[in-house]
Amino acid sequence: MTCYVLLKKALIQLERLKLAFEEKSKEFDHVIKMGRTQLQDAVPIRLGQEFQAYATAVKRDMIRIEKVFEEIRYVNLGGTAIGTGINADVHYMKLIVPKLKEISGIDVIQASDLFDATQSLDSFVAVSGAVKACAVTLSKIASDLRLMSSGPRTGFGEINLPARQNGSSIMPGKVNPVIPEVVNQVAFHIIGNDLTITLAAEAGQLELNAFEPIVFYSLFQSLDTLTYAVETFVDHCITGITANEDRCRQLVENSVGVITALCPHIGYRDSAEIAKEAIRTGRPVRELIIKKGLLSPADVNIVLNPMNMTRPGIAKKSC
């Protein structure tokens, strides 16, 4: 029953997180920034698109968690020691689970195979797996936010996280991304708990798993910490994030990643040469394209329009 309640609490906070990301995706939809792959310049993306992706990922985790409710509905009450039902009155075996359902309000079902239900803990491995997957998602997002807010002047500096404490006793004014770091640390702990649960479920012998205590201790701990971490993430970080629009625009304009949009128009080889020259000389891609006469200024303005590069299609395909 405790597992059921804790899962419900976690879902409430995850719904808040999803909504917070969706709100930020709308707020930041007009902000163009540079997308990155393998920490290298890729192509432009709207900051709102990034935050919408986070909302989608959280929603997927919520669906995954909702599915594991089915795993914990089945109970072995009536099976007594090993599933045979020895010393249990037949009326008790018939009535105990409906009574539990009535008292708890949870739609529990008596397992069809009480022997299996007594010796197997794989259902809780499935629950822990869903919780771990969610923790992995949240940790990835937290790390993204730490990168995007890095600086403020020597890093990406694309967003600002709410300042929650002085970051250093020796470096005045330093502010650390402590809330995302909390989420990272909770995720590390949940991943460790998942391994503990996995090993304990595997270690049961014959008709009984003697390691249930560590399974439930670890699982309840994971659910508790996940719930509070998400609540903290929403209240003390996500809702207070702001965008550095000028910095985002500057990084896009000075990036060679925009060259990708030119490939359909001037070819991969010429695009690669332009990119190399831009990196070597520090001159903007736009300037080099026009100087070499590869496209007219009007066409360059269309093809290298950052907003166009955040949508499907080939800009100015006829040029």
C-alpha angles and dihedrals in degrees: 000000000000091000091053092051094046092050090053091051091049091052092053091057093042089054088054090050093050091051091047091054091048091052091051091047089059093044092051099037093109095048112103116203137162117273117218136206120190086358090295127115111275121163133312121281133178114250086227090060090055093052092046088055089055090052090050092050092051091048090053090052090050091054090049091052093046089056094058091062085082089059094060100043093086119085133182097220109147095032092093114186105359107350101282094105092230114174092011117119111239090234090055091051090052099044107033099080096046087049092050089050090051094049098042100036088225119126097238121170130202109245114251090222110043092182091060092043090054098049104033129076099173090116090067090047087058091050091048090048091056091048091048092050089053091049090052090052092050093047091052090051092047090052090050090054091050090053096045091049095044117128117010085218106357099044136053093293093185097134138022122228118208110268109241104170144354106284100210142020090212105034109061116219095015112141120191127207091245099158095055086046089055089054091049092051093048089051091052089052094048091050089053092048090051090057090050091051091048093051093045093051091049093048097063114116129215114313101000140037107219093189100073093114095065090042093057095038091054096041095048090047091051093050093046095049093043091053095049093042091054091047090051091045092055099041100040104030123012099048091050099049116123130188128238095218097178092051092049091050092047092053091050094048093049096044125102089210090090087072088084090075090058096057095088089051107040102015134250096276096053090042091054091049091050090050092051092048092048091052092045097047102028090231119140119262090233092057094049094049092053094043092054091047093235092135135005118256090249093053092045090054090055098042094045095043100129094215091055089053092059093061134067119267140052114284116230091357093175095058 
